[in-house]
Amino acid sequence: MSHPRPLGANPGPHVSAPVRDRTGRVIASISVSGPIDRMGHRPGDRHAIAVLRAGQRLSGI
């Protein structure tokens, strides 16, 4: 019999970046995640720059 995983347990590969307000305080985050066969074992190598840039753009709003 299988048991459901608790929310947030082993979320799989993901990359995240902060979103900051005008004072530099972190107010949110942006992330991408997906199955390991699509994200790979080292998702930061492929997606970190795009996610960081998205966080920077959102910080400028």
C-alpha positions in Angstrom: 0.0 0.0 0.0 1.4 3.4 -0.9 1.2 6.4 1.4 0.8 10.0 0.1 3.9 12.1 0.6 3.6 15.2 2.9 3.3 18.4 1.0 6.8 19.7 0.2 8.5 16.4 0.8 11.1 15.7 -1.9 9.8 18.3 -4.4 12.2 17.2 -7.1 14.6 19.3 -9.1 14.0 23.0 -8.9 15.7 26.4 -9.3 14.6 29.5 -7.5 15.6 33.2 -7.2 14.5 36.1 -4.9 12.2 38.9 -5.9 13.1 42.1 -4.0 11.4 45.4 -3.2 13.0 48.8 -3.8 14.9 48.6 -0.6 16.4 45.2 -1.5 14.3 43.2 1.0 13.1 39.8 -0.3 9.4 39.9 -0.8 8.8 36.9 -2.9 10.5 34.2 -5.0 10.2 32.7 -8.4 11.0 29.2 -9.2 10.8 26.5 -11.9 10.5 22.8 -11.2 9.7 19.6 -13.1 10.4 16.0 -13.4 14.0 14.9 -13.3 13.9 13.6 -16.9 13.1 17.1 -18.1 15.0 19.2 -15.5 18.1 16.9 -15.3 20.1 16.1 -12.2 21.7 19.6 -12.1 18.9 22.0 -13.1 20.9 25.1 -12.0 23.4 24.5 -14.8 20.6 24.8 -17.4 18.1 27.2 -15.8 19.8 29.4 -13.1 20.6 32.4 -15.4 17.0 32.6 -16.8 15.4 32.3 -13.3 17.8 34.9 -11.8 17.0 37.3 -14.6 13.3 36.8 -14.2 13.7 37.5 -10.5 15.6 40.7 -11.3 13.0 41.8 -13.8 10.2 41.3 -11.3 12.2 43.2 -8.7 12.1 46.2 -11.0 8.3 46.4 -11.2 
